[in-house]
């Protein structure tokens, strides 16, 4: 193995620096938040262990995005995976934590196995673990081999990112982890997989064919729709946010996949612009999803439940948390002039500019992708109307919500910092885009010195003269002016004093929380519209006092987890059947076991010679 020293170990180019900034921006407020969150939750020794694991988690993620050696990268990747597993199962009192951790650790090691296979093939050609040597060797790699390496990398990193259908672990693991860890896992950890795709596919391997980009775009669109549809059906606030991570990883990959497609078509300006959109949404998602998970943790800390059906009325009990959650909900719903709007708008612009620059089937394909992105944004907005309204508005629907109080200062400080970043990254978009242009240029190897990247005047190329215009500060000023003017006109026209009175009860006596709209009823139209995919079913239980009188009636509605039922459960069944068969070839003979090892090594040698 080649000699390792500090100079050959670390890599601090614009791409690494960008991801280090993302790690810092999310970990700092999450760490401050955890001071109040962990208080009273566990013993001093367990709290110290939680802090140790958090620090080790952050260091491992920093190493993943800043080393230039594949061997060290895998070590850091494995440390990150193992530490995050221990953080998921940190609350050992709950059986669901153990189940979630088991699913997560199995899936992450399946992904790691594919990464190891891809890196071994690269090593065969480079005879080195150094990124630069591998990059040089990949240019000499046969196209078929590069295709196989790409697929292995996509599966390996896609498992960690949570793209559909490799997302199965994500809605289990994120809800069970402590909320500040959920914030970091969703905001940062799954983004290391995006770093891996950009670093190893675009930067090192090099885009070999247009179908690479098309495949990623197809998976991205599916991830967007599947994530947001399942989120609409969820009542667990943290599980709802976890499914939105699947959706937003899809949006990020739309930018990355589009960049890969344009690289293969030799359209450098569009490639850089698309990657800027993807990177912008990456950091935006880290900020607003980090905030939303912290808000969800505050709600759980105050009410001891994550079921939004049992909440309601929290805006009066937790006004600051409600404002922070509303701001995060507006950002993830892509409402102007916040940061989520800017990055999704840029992604749509990349699709539109691309559709006008290509011919034939590609034009139709890019148009359909843009339409699916617009649909995703609309469904996300509907989902967060449900999440905010059912959680914070109306009357409390349980004693949990009735007895809620605002959380501690440290928790509110962490949420405030991320709320502030949401506004800053929306209003300062022009500056941020110019910085991201340098990152995209370094990642793609495309010289951007002749390009003009400004949100106020993005010029596709000096010759084409195509441009788009948007100023978020101006947009914010216009919206504020319209709001103030509308309020002033309303006050001038309607001078009558407002009278506060009880809600009209339609003749019923004393409306209570049982008469409120629920999350289930809110999502019913979407459950009907997407029933072909969700495959909903009901469970009812009726207990009678007599033939004429019903003592109680229970009604439950569920959706079918399609990927779990039709992909993972059959695979698990096959694994269990294989395990039963394997017991027959375990007679306890050491000679037989040695022969198994010999055959395995022989197969590995043949595999390496083939590639």
C-alpha positions in Angstrom: 0.0 0.0 0.0 1.3 3.5 -0.9 2.8 5.7 1.8 0.3 8.1 3.5 1.3 11.5 4.7 -0.7 14.6 5.6 -0.2 16.3 2.3 -1.4 13.3 0.3 -4.3 12.6 2.7 -6.4 15.7 2.8 -8.1 17.6 -0.1 -9.3 21.1 0.4 -10.7 22.1 -3.0 -13.9 24.2 -3.4 -16.1 21.1 -3.4 -14.7 19.9 -0.1 -14.9 23.4 1.4 -18.5 23.7 0.4 -19.5 20.5 2.2 -17.5 21.4 5.2 -19.4 24.7 5.4 -22.7 22.7 5.2 -21.6 20.5 8.1 -20.6 23.5 10.2 -23.8 25.5 9.5 -26.1 22.6 10.7 -23.9 21.1 13.4 -23.4 24.3 15.3 -27.1 25.2 16.0 -27.9 21.5 16.5 -25.2 21.2 19.2 -26.5 24.3 21.0 -30.1 22.9 20.7 -29.0 19.5 22.2 -28.0 21.3 25.5 -31.6 21.8 26.4 -32.9 18.7 24.5 -30.8 16.2 26.5 -31.4 17.9 29.8 -33.4 15.6 32.1 -33.6 12.9 29.4 -30.8 10.7 30.7 -28.1 10.2 33.3 -24.9 12.2 33.3 -22.9 9.3 31.9 -25.3 8.7 29.0 -25.3 12.5 28.2 -21.5 12.4 28.1 -21.8 9.4 25.7 -24.2 11.3 23.5 -21.8 14.3 23.3 -18.9 11.9 22.5 -20.8 10.2 19.7 -21.9 13.6 18.3 -18.4 14.9 18.1 -17.1 11.6 16.5 -20.0 11.8 14.1 -19.1 15.3 13.0 -15.4 14.5 12.7 -16.2 11.4 10.5 -18.4 13.4 8.2 -15.7 16.1 7.9 -13.1 13.4 7.0 -15.5 11.9 4.4 -15.6 15.2 2.4 -12.0 16.2 2.9 -9.7 13.2 2.2 -8.1 12.4 -1.1 -7.5 8.7 -0.6 -10.1 6.0 -1.3 -8.9 3.7 1.5 -9.1 6.5 4.1 -12.4 7.6 2.6 -13.9 4.1 3.2 -12.6 4.1 6.8 -14.2 7.5 7.5 -17.4 6.4 5.7 -17.6 3.3 7.9 -17.0 5.3 11.1 -19.8 7.7 10.1 -22.2 4.8 9.4 -21.4 3.0 12.7 -21.6 6.2 14.9 -24.9 7.2 13.3 -26.2 3.7 14.0 -25.3 4.0 17.7 -27.1 7.4 17.7 -30.2 5.9 16.1 -30.4 3.2 18.8 -29.4 5.6 21.6 -32.8 5.4 23.2 -32.6 1.7 23.9 -35.8 1.8 26.0 -37.9 1.7 22.8 -38.0 -1.4 20.7 -38.6 0.7 17.5 -35.2 2.2 18.0 -33.5 -1.2 17.8 -35.6 -2.2 14.8 -34.8 1.1 13.0 -31.1 0.7 13.8 -31.0 -2.8 12.4 -32.7 -1.8 9.2 -30.3 1.1 8.8 -27.1 -0.8 9.5 -28.0 -3.6 7.1 -28.9 -1.2 4.3 -25.8 1.0 4.8 -23.5 -2.0 4.6 -25.2 -3.2 1.5 -24.4 0.2 0.0 -20.8 0.0 1.4 -20.3 -3.4 -0.3 -21.1 -1.9 -3.7 -18.7 1.0 -3.0 -15.9 -1.4 -2.1 -16.6 -3.3 -5.4 -16.4 -0.1 -7.4 -13.2 1.1 -5.7 -11.6 -2.3 -6.2 -12.2 -2.1 -9.9 -10.8 1.5 -9.9 -7.7 0.3 -8.0 -7.1 -2.5 -10.5 -6.5 0.2 -13.2 -4.9 2.9 -11.1 -2.7 0.7 -8.8 -3.3 3.4 -6.2 -5.9 4.7 -3.8 -5.1 8.3 -4.5 -7.9 10.3 -6.2 -5.6 11.9 -8.8 -4.2 8.5 -9.8 -7.6 7.0 -10.1 -8.9 9.9 -12.1 -6.1 9.5 -14.6 -6.7 5.7 -14.8 -10.4 6.1 -15.4 -9.8 7.8 -18.7 -8.3 4.6 -19.9 -11.0 2.3 -18.5 -13.2 0.5 -21.1 -16.7 2.0 -21.5 -18.4 -1.2 -20.3 -16.3 -1.2 -17.2 -17.0 2.4 -16.5 -20.7 1.7 -16.8 -20.5 -1.0 -14.2 -18.4 1.2 -11.9 -21.1 4.0 -12.3 -23.9 1.6 -11.4 -22.0 0.3 -8.3 -21.3 3.9 -7.2 -24.9 4.9 -7.8 -26.2 2.0 -5.7 -23.6 2.5 -2.9 -24.1 6.3 -2.6 -27.8 6.1 -3.4 -28.5 3.8 -0.5 -27.0 6.4 1.9 -28.8 9.2 0.2 -32.2 7.4 0.4 -33.2 7.5 -3.2 -36.1 5.3 -4.2 -36.2 2.3 -4.0 -33.2 2.3 -1.6 -34.9 4.6 0.8 -36.5 1.9 3.0 -34.2 2.7 6.0 -34.7 6.5 6.1 -38.3 6.8 7.5 -37.4 4.2 10.2 -34.0 5.7 11.3 -34.6 9.5 11.3 -37.7 9.5 13.6 -36.0 7.3 16.2 -32.8 9.3 16.6 -32.7 12.2 19.0 -34.1 15.3 17.2 -30.7 17.1 17.0 -29.2 14.0 15.5 -32.2 13.7 13.0 -31.4 17.3 12.0 -27.8 16.4 11.3 -28.6 13.1 9.6 -31.1 14.6 7.3 -29.4 17.9 6.8 -25.8 16.7 6.4 -25.2 13.0 6.6 -27.3 11.9 3.6 -25.7 14.8 1.6 -22.3 13.1 1.9 -23.7 10.6 -0.6 -24.4 13.5 -3.0 -20.7 14.5 -2.4 -19.7 11.0 -3.3 -21.7 11.0 -6.6 -20.2 14.4 -7.6 -16.7 13.5 -6.5 -16.5 10.0 -7.8 -18.8 10.0 -10.8 -18.5 13.5 -12.3 -15.0 14.5 -11.1 -13.1 11.2 -11.0 -14.8 8.7 -13.2 -16.1 11.2 -15.8 -19.5 11.1 -17.4 -19.3 8.3 -20.0 -22.8 8.4 -21.6 -26.0 10.4 -21.6 -28.0 7.5 -20.1 -26.1 8.1 -16.8 -27.8 11.5 -16.5 -31.2 10.2 -17.7 -31.1 7.3 -15.2 -30.4 9.7 -12.3 -33.1 12.1 -13.5 -35.6 9.2 -13.6 -34.7 8.0 -10.1 -34.8 11.7 -8.9 -38.3 12.2 -10.3 -39.6 9.0 -8.7 -37.9 9.9 -5.4 -39.6 13.3 -5.4 -43.1 12.0 -6.0 -42.9 8.9 -3.8 -41.4 10.9 -0.9 -44.0 13.7 -1.0 -46.9 11.3 -1.5 -46.0 9.2 1.5 -45.3 12.3 3.6 -48.9 13.5 2.9 -50.2 10.3 4.4 -48.1 10.5 7.6 -49.2 11.5 11.1 -45.9 11.1 12.8 -44.3 14.5 12.5 -40.7 13.2 12.3 -41.6 10.4 9.9 -43.3 13.0 7.7 -40.1 15.0 7.7 -38.1 11.9 6.9 -40.2 11.2 3.8 -39.6 14.9 2.7 -35.9 14.1 2.9 -36.5 11.5 0.2 -38.3 14.1 -1.8 -35.7 16.8 -1.5 -32.8 14.4 -2.2 -34.7 13.8 -5.5 -34.8 17.6 -6.2 -31.0 17.8 -5.5 -30.4 14.9 -7.8 -32.5 16.6 -10.5 -29.8 19.3 -10.7 -26.9 16.7 -10.5 -28.5 14.4 -13.1 -29.2 17.4 -15.4 -25.6 18.5 -15.1 -24.4 15.0 -16.0 -26.7 14.9 -19.0 -25.4 18.3 -20.3 -21.8 17.3 -19.7 -22.4 14.2 -22.0 -24.0 16.5 -24.6 -21.0 19.0 -24.4 -23.2 21.8 -23.1 -20.8 23.2 -20.4 -22.8 26.4 -19.5 -26.0 24.4 -18.8 -24.0 21.8 -17.0 -22.5 24.3 -14.5 -25.9 26.1 -14.1 -27.7 22.8 -13.3 -25.1 21.8 -10.8 -25.3 25.3 -9.2 -29.1 24.7 -8.8 -28.5 21.2 -7.2 -25.8 22.5 -4.8 -28.0 25.5 -3.8 -30.9 23.2 -3.0 -28.5 20.9 -1.1 -27.5 23.6 1.4 -31.0 25.1 1.4 -32.5 21.7 2.3 -29.9 21.2 5.0 -31.0 24.5 6.6 -34.8 24.3 6.5 -34.9 20.5 7.1 -32.5 20.9 10.0 -34.8 23.6 11.4 -38.0 21.5 10.9 -36.5 18.5 12.8 -35.4 20.8 15.6 -39.0 22.2 15.8 -40.4 18.6 15.7 -38.1 17.8 18.6 -39.3 20.8 20.5 -42.9 19.7 20.0 -42.0 16.2 21.2 -40.1 17.5 24.2 -43.1 19.7 25.2 -45.9 17.1 24.5 -44.2 13.7 24.7 -45.9 12.6 21.4 -45.1 12.8 17.7 -48.6 12.1 16.5 -50.0 15.3 15.1 -53.6 13.9 15.5 -53.1 14.3 19.3 -51.8 17.9 19.1 -53.4 21.2 18.0 -53.5 24.6 19.6 -49.7 24.7 20.1 -49.4 28.2 18.6 -50.7 29.6 21.9 -48.6 27.3 24.0 -45.3 27.5 22.0 -45.5 30.7 19.9 -41.8 30.9 19.1 -41.6 27.3 18.0 -44.7 27.8 15.9 -43.1 30.8 14.1 -39.9 28.9 13.4 -41.8 25.8 12.1 -44.0 28.1 9.9 -40.8 29.7 8.4 -39.3 26.2 7.7 -42.6 25.1 6.2 -42.7 28.1 3.9 -39.1 27.5 2.8 -39.6 23.8 2.0 -42.8 24.7 0.2 -40.7 27.0 -2.1 -42.5 30.2 -1.2 -40.8 33.4 -2.1 -38.5 35.1 -1.1 -37.1 32.3 1.1 -34.2 30.1 0.2 -36.2 27.0 -0.9 -37.9 29.1 -3.6 -34.7 30.3 -5.1 -33.1 26.8 -5.6 -36.3 25.2 -6.9 -36.8 28.2 -9.3 -33.2 27.7 -10.5 -33.8 24.0 -11.1 -36.9 24.8 -13.1 -34.9 27.3 -15.1 -32.3 24.7 -15.8 -34.9 22.4 -17.2 -36.5 25.1 -19.3 -33.2 26.3 -20.7 -32.2 22.7 -21.4 -35.5 21.9 -23.1 -35.0 24.8 -25.5 -31.5 23.7 -26.2 -32.0 20.0 -27.1 -34.1 18.2 -29.7 -36.4 15.3 -30.0 -37.2 13.0 -27.1 -34.8 14.8 -24.8 -37.0 18.0 -25.0 -40.1 16.0 -24.1 -38.3 14.2 -21.3 -36.9 17.4 -19.7 -40.4 19.1 -20.0 -42.0 16.1 -18.1 -39.3 16.3 -15.4 -40.0 20.0 -15.0 -43.7 19.3 -14.7 -43.1 16.6 -12.0 -40.9 19.1 -10.1 -43.8 21.6 -10.1 -46.3 18.9 -9.0 -43.9 18.0 -6.2 -43.7 21.6 -5.0 -47.5 21.8 -4.9 -47.9 18.6 -3.0 -45.2 19.7 -0.5 -47.1 22.9 0.2 -50.3 20.9 0.8 -48.4 18.6 3.1 -47.1 21.4 5.3 -50.5 23.2 5.4 -51.6 19.9 7.0 -48.5 19.6 9.3 -48.6 23.2 10.6 -52.4 23.5 10.8 -53.1 20.2 12.5 -50.1 20.7 14.9 -50.3 24.3 15.9 -53.8 25.7 15.1 -57.3 25.0 16.4 -57.9 23.5 19.9 -55.7 21.0 21.8 -56.9 17.5 21.0 -55.2 15.8 24.0 -53.7 16.4 27.4 -50.3 16.3 25.8 -51.1 19.5 23.8 -53.1 21.1 26.6 -50.1 21.0 29.0 -47.4 22.0 26.5 -45.0 24.8 27.3 -42.3 26.6 25.3 -38.9 24.9 25.3 -35.7 26.1 26.8 -33.6 29.0 25.6 -30.8 26.9 24.1 -33.3 24.9 22.0 -34.9 28.2 20.8 -31.5 29.6 20.0 -30.7 26.7 17.7 -34.0 27.1 15.9 -33.6 30.9 15.6 -30.1 30.6 14.0 -31.4 28.3 11.2 -34.5 30.5 10.7 -32.2 33.4 10.2 -30.2 31.5 7.6 -33.4 30.7 5.7 -34.0 34.4 5.2 -30.3 35.2 4.4 -29.9 32.4 1.8 -33.1 33.7 0.1 -32.2 37.4 0.0 -28.5 37.0 -0.7 -29.0 34.5 -3.5 -27.0 36.6 -6.1 -23.9 36.4 -3.9 -24.3 32.7 -3.1 -24.8 31.8 -6.8 -21.4 33.4 -7.7 -19.7 31.4 -4.9 -21.4 28.2 -6.0 -20.3 28.8 -9.6 -16.7 28.3 -8.3 -17.7 25.0 -6.6 -19.5 23.7 -9.8 -16.5 24.7 -11.9 -14.1 22.8 -9.7 -16.4 19.7 -9.6 -17.0 19.6 -13.4 -13.6 20.9 -14.6 -15.4 23.5 -16.7 -13.8 26.9 -16.9 -16.5 29.5 -16.0 -14.4 32.6 -16.4 -16.2 33.6 -19.6 -19.7 33.0 -18.0 -21.8 35.5 -16.1 -23.6 33.9 -13.1 -25.8 36.4 -11.4 -29.3 35.8 -10.2 -30.3 39.3 -11.3 -28.9 38.7 -14.8 -27.8 35.1 -15.7 -26.5 35.1 -19.2 -26.3 31.5 -20.6 -23.6 32.4 -23.0 -22.3 35.7 -24.6 -23.5 34.4 -28.0 -26.9 33.0 -27.0 -28.1 36.0 -25.2 -30.6 33.9 -23.2 -31.3 35.2 -19.7 -33.6 35.0 -16.8 -34.3 37.7 -14.2 -35.1 37.5 -10.5 -34.1 39.7 -7.6 -35.1 38.2 -4.3 -34.6 41.5 -2.3 -36.8 43.3 -4.8 -39.4 40.4 -4.6 -39.4 40.7 -0.8 -39.9 44.5 -1.0 -42.8 44.1 -3.5 -44.4 41.4 -1.3 -44.0 43.5 1.9 -45.4 46.6 0.1 -48.4 44.7 -1.2 -49.0 43.3 2.3 -48.8 46.6 4.0 -50.9 48.3 1.3 -53.6 45.6 1.5 -53.7 45.8 5.3 -54.0 49.7 5.1 -56.8 49.5 2.5 -58.7 46.9 4.7 -58.5 49.2 7.7 -59.6 52.2 5.8 -62.6 50.4 4.1 -63.6 48.3 7.1 -63.8 50.7 10.1 -66.1 48.5 12.2 -64.6 47.1 15.3 -64.0 43.4 15.1 -66.1 41.2 17.4 -64.6 38.0 18.8 -67.3 35.4 19.3 -67.5 31.6 19.6 -67.4 29.5 16.5 -70.8 28.8 14.9 -71.8 25.3 16.0 -74.4 24.5 13.4 -76.9 23.9 16.2 -74.7 21.5 18.2 -73.9 22.2 21.8 -70.3 23.1 22.7 -68.0 22.3 19.9 -64.8 20.6 21.1 -61.6 19.1 19.5 -63.6 16.1 18.2 -65.3 18.4 15.7 -62.0 19.6 14.2 -60.6 18.6 10.9 -58.0 15.9 11.3 -54.8 15.0 9.4 -56.6 11.9 8.1 -59.5 13.9 6.6 -57.2 16.6 5.3 -55.2 14.0 3.3 -58.2 12.0 2.1 -58.5 13.6 -1.3 -54.8 12.9 -2.0 -55.2 9.3 -0.7 -58.1 8.9 -3.3 -56.1 10.5 -6.1 -53.0 8.3 -5.6 -54.9 5.2 -4.5 -53.4 3.3 -7.5 -50.0 3.6 -5.8 -50.9 3.9 -2.1 -53.3 0.9 -2.2 -55.2 2.1 1.0 -57.2 -0.3 3.2 -59.4 0.1 6.3 -59.7 -1.6 9.7 -62.9 -1.2 11.7 -64.0 -2.5 15.0 -67.5 -2.1 16.4 -68.5 -3.0 19.9 -72.3 -3.1 20.6 -74.1 -2.7 23.9 -77.2 -4.0 22.2 -78.6 -4.5 18.7 -79.6 -0.8 18.5 -76.8 0.8 20.5 -73.1 0.9 19.6 -70.8 1.2 22.7 -67.6 2.1 20.7 -66.4 2.2 17.1 -62.8 2.2 16.0 -61.8 3.1 12.4 -58.3 3.0 11.1 -57.0 3.7 7.6 -53.6 2.5 6.3 -51.6 2.6 3.1 -49.6 -0.2 1.6 -45.8 0.2 1.8 -45.4 -0.9 -1.8 -41.6 -1.1 -1.9 -41.5 -2.9 1.4 -44.2 -5.4 0.5 -43.2 -6.2 -3.1 -39.4 -5.8 -3.0 -37.9 -6.1 0.4 -40.2 -8.7 2.0 -39.8 -11.2 -0.9 -36.0 -10.6 -0.7 -36.1 -11.2 3.1 -38.1 -14.3 2.6 -35.5 -15.6 0.1 -32.7 -14.8 2.6 -34.4 -16.7 5.4 -35.0 -19.7 3.1 -31.4 -19.6 2.0 -30.3 -19.4 5.7 -32.2 -22.6 6.5 -30.5 -24.3 3.5 -27.1 -23.1 4.6 -27.6 -24.8 8.0 -27.3 -28.1 6.1 -23.8 -27.3 4.9 -22.6 -26.4 8.4 -21.6 -29.9 9.8 -18.9 -28.5 12.0 -15.9 -29.8 9.9 -12.9 -27.4 9.9 -11.7 -28.9 6.7 -15.0 -28.2 4.9 -14.9 -24.6 6.2 -11.3 -24.1 4.9 -12.5 -25.3 1.5 -15.3 -22.7 1.6 -12.7 -20.0 2.2 -10.5 -21.3 -0.6 -13.4 -21.3 -3.1 -14.4 -17.7 -2.0 -10.9 -16.4 -2.5 -10.7 -18.1 -5.9 -14.0 -16.4 -7.0 -12.7 -13.0 -5.9 -9.5 -13.5 -7.9 -11.5 -14.4 -11.0 -13.7 -11.4 -10.4 -10.7 -9.0 -10.2 -9.1 -10.5 -13.3 -12.3 -10.0 -15.2 -12.4 -6.3 -14.5 
